[in-house]
Amino acid sequence: MLLARWGRLSRAAALLALAAVLLATASGCGDDDDIEIAAASSMRHVLPRIVEEFLRAHPDLDVSFELRFNGSQVLATQIAEGASADLFISANAVQAERLIDEGMGTLPTVVTANRLVLAVREESRWYSLSDLAEGDARIAVGSPSVPVGRLTVIALSLIDRQVARELLAGVVTEDPSVRVVLSRLELDEADAAFVYHSDVAVTHGLRALPLPPTVPPNEYVAVLIEGAKPGTEEFLAFLLTPEVQDLFRAAGFLRAVAGVRAQ
């Protein structure tokens, strides 16, 4: 449990156990010839556009795509248990390395990055972390097993200890993907949510409270799955082109800072 890990910061923090629906979205009909991409849910707003640009830039390739979005740890588990995929894009290195360690993936590549923010509704009265800590706000977070939750743990360890205690005391839900965390704010089930900058950039009516600059960005790592269909490696290389990096930036992501990672 998230609060168990953070117990030294807040003994009083109480977590409501909520059943969460794991969101999976697919485009296409799942044809056996499709290039299947399993991607972190935070990429659902930008990846379809990138696929369109790839097809436009490669008219000589006779390929089609199926996109599947979910929490990175859910997708990694599905692939490890036999679900089909050609390319896996994780919101951090942990789940990508998991598949590599199991001999199911190769060519780990950092394709973009993101920053954690604390999102609130535009009309809210909160403008700083201290405001939230003093205002009995309901806070939504990700489970520590998912990238956004792991990054939230890091962020709370880097802010003022008393502010962190107060924020933890307001945690009301712990969710399996950043998309579910964001939905808590959209449905007024929370007053603030630890999500990514890209989520705020594409969601109307939200604004981001900045976190300390010492909170590191999370890198999105793509892994070529063993036996990937022809065209998959070309798509992976396309993700690093200046044109695609501009698309990532426009969607609130950061440019890729690495490239192929050492195994």
N, C-alpha and C positions, 0 to 999 in steps of 0.2 A: 504494500500500500504506500502511496505517495507520502502521506503524513507520517507514517512510521519512519521513513527515511529522514524526514525533516523534524523528527521529534525533539531534538535538542534545541531547535529554534522556537518551537511552540508546543508545550505540553497541553495547552487548552484547545488546540485545533481539533475539530471534529469533522468527520467526513460522512456525508450522506451517501449510502451505497445505492447507486442507480444502475439499472440495466441499460446498457448502451447498444444501439443498433449499429452494426458494422456496415458502413456504406460502401457499396461497390457499384461503379458506373461503367458501362461499356458502350462503345460506339461500334456499329457494324454488327454483323450477324454471326460472328465467330467462325467464318469459313476456315477450313483447314489450311488454305494457302495464305491467309492473312499473316502479316508480321504482327505478333502479339506483344504489346508493351504493357507491362505492369508498373504503374507509377504512383508515387506518393500523392495522396489526395490534394495536397497544396498545389499540385501542378495541373489541376483539372481545368483551370481557366486559360492556360497558355499552351499546353501541349497540342490540342487540336489545331490551333493556328500554325504551329511549327510543322505538323504533319502536312497541312495544306501547302505550306511553302516548300517543303521537301518534294512533294509530288510535282509542283509547278517547276521546280529547278531540275528535276530528273525525269523528263518525259520519256526517256529511253528505257526506264525501269518499269516493268510490268508488275507492280506491287500494290497491295492494299493493306490497310492497317486495322487492327482491333485494339482499342485502348481500354485498360481496366485500372480504376483508381481505388485506393484504399489506404489504410494506415500501412506504413512501410513494414512493420513487424508482421502484420497480417499477410501481406503479399509474400514476404519471404517465407513464412510458414507454409503458405499454399504451394509455392514453387518447390520447397523442400519435400513436400508430401506428394508431389507429382503433378501439380497443376501446370498446364502448358504455358510457356512464355518464351519469347526470344530475347527480350531486353527488359531488365529490371532497373528502375530508377528510384533509389532510396533517398529519403530526406536526411540521412546521415550515413556515415561509413559503417556503422555497426552491423546493420542488416545486410549490407552488400558484402562485407567481409565474412559474414556467416555463411553465405552461399559459396563464396570462394573457398573457404575452409572445408566445406563439404564436397568440394570438387565439382560444383554445378555451374560455376561462373568463371569468366576470365575477363581480361582487359578492363579492370576497374578504372573509371574515368570521371574526374570531377567536371560536371557540366554547367553548374551554376551554384549560387549560394543564396542565403536568405538571412534576415535578421529577426530576432524575437522582439516583439513589442507587447505592451499591455494596451489592448483596445477597449475603448468605451464608445458609447453612442455620442453623436455630435452635440446633442442637447443636454448631456449630463453636466453635473456641477463639478466634476472632478477634472483637475488639470495637472496633477502631479501624483506620484506614488504616495506622498505624505497625505494628500487629500483623501485618497482612497483608504489609506490605513486608519484615518481618523473618522471615516464616515460610515462604518459598518457595511461596507459594500460586499455584495455577493461575488465571489471570484470563481471563474471556471478555469480549470487547468487540464493538461493532458496527463495521462498515466506516465510514470517514469519509464515504462517499457517502450514508449514511442518517442520519436525524435523531439517533438515539441515539448514533451514532458521532461525529458532529460535536460534540455536546454533551460527549461524553467527552473529546475533544481539548481543549475549553475548560476542563473541570474539572481535567484534569491540568496545565494551564498555571497554575492558580491554587492548587495545593497545594505543599507543601514540595518543592523540586527533588530532593532525595535520595530522598524517599518516592516521587515520581513515577518516578524511574529504576528503583527496585526493583519497583514495580508493573508497569512496562513489560517488565521482564525476565521477568515471569511470564506475559505474554500468550501464550495457546496457541491462540486462535481469533479470527477476525474475521468477523462474520456479516452477512447481508443484511437482517435485520429484528430488532427487539427480541424478538420471539417466539422466534426461533432462539437468540438470545443467552441468554434465560431457560432454554430447554430444556437448554443445556449444564450449567447448575447443577442442574436437576431430574434429569438423567441421570448426575450425578456425573462429568461430563467436565470440570468446572471447580469450583474452590472458592469463587469469587466472580465476580459478573457485574455490569457496569454496565448497569442497566436503569432503568425508571421507578418512581416511588413507587407508581403504580397497579398495577404488576405484583406488587409485594410485598403490596399490600393485599388482593389477591384470590387469592394463592397460599399454600396451607397449608404451614407448616414453614419459612418464610423470615423473616428480619429484615433491616433496612436499617442500614448504617453511614452516618452522616450525612456529607455533603460540606460544604465551606465555604459559608456563606450568600451569598457573592459569585458562586457558580455560578448563572447566570440560569435561570429556568424556560423551557421551550420552549412556544411557543404553537401550538395546533392551528388551522389555517386551512382553512375550508371554501370551496370555489369552486363556483359554479353553472356547469355545463357548457353550452356553447352548444346551444340546442335542447332544453333540459331539459323533461321532461314536466310537465303540470299537476299541482300539488300539491307539487312539489319546493321551490319558493320558500317555501311555507307551512311545510314541514318545516324548512327552514333557519332561518326566524324562530322556530320552536318551540324550537330548540336554545338560544336565548338566554333563554327564560322562566325564572323563579325555580324552577319545579318541576324542570326539566331540569338546571339548574345544581346543585340539591340532589342529583340522581342522580349527576352527575359527582363531586361532593364525596364522596358515600358510596362511590364506586368508587376513591377515592384520587387523583382529579384536583383541579385548582384551578378556581376560578370564572373565567369569561372576564373579562379585564381591558380589553379594547378593544371591539370591535364591528366595524363596517364599516371596512376599512382603505383608506387613500388609494391610488389606483392611480398 
